[in-house]
Amino acid sequence: MIPVGFLLFGGGLVACGNLNQLGTSSITIGDWAVDVTPIGTIQPDRNTAAIVYLQGKVTHQAPFLAAGAYQLQDATGKIWVITNQVLPQVGDEISLKGQLQFQSIPVSGQELGEVYVQEQERVGSNAGKTESPASPAES
């Protein structure tokens, strides 16, 4: 697998605000509703391997030879997602199921590691959605 340390260093997870004020949301997959994890609540834990459902807007892309990565942002933070699927376009709103992973980045005796998501399934997409202007009223 391609090392993701260079990709994640300095631009990964950012948590913002008071987490008690976060609303919970869910997405529907078939007949099931699953809770969406706010990105800002994900902690950098080297022992993590949890399955999460995320929803947000694609803000950056990083294509690789056999795979790629994209940065997903919601109202609480942002995180890099590694995928073997076709990369979504910047600006796309997507929902996904993924597994949390930790990439160790030791620098001068300090651990600057980052958590990222290995995409397992893209469960929803609002790809390329643009609002069309209202048609003029007919006289």
C-alpha angles and dihedrals in degrees: 000000000000112000110250098195094097090051097047100039110110098354109061134096120006122180120200138187135351110327092207088070094057117115119221119236136180139205127215120236111183105308094341130090114207129190117251115227113227105235092226091063094060110106125210098249120161090207096054123119099150123151111237138180114220134185128190151102125298108240103170140016132209113185119202129188098263100010142006147209137229134189116240120201132190131171091280104047147306137266138181118249121202115209142176090202128087108291116253116237122258106267095031116132109221143171122210147175114225147156121245115237132182123221113200114221109179112191122177092336094312126110109231094168123154136212117232135172126247103211113231100172137358103224101180141009138186089191116184094348111171126174113242117220116256113264114250115262113259116240 
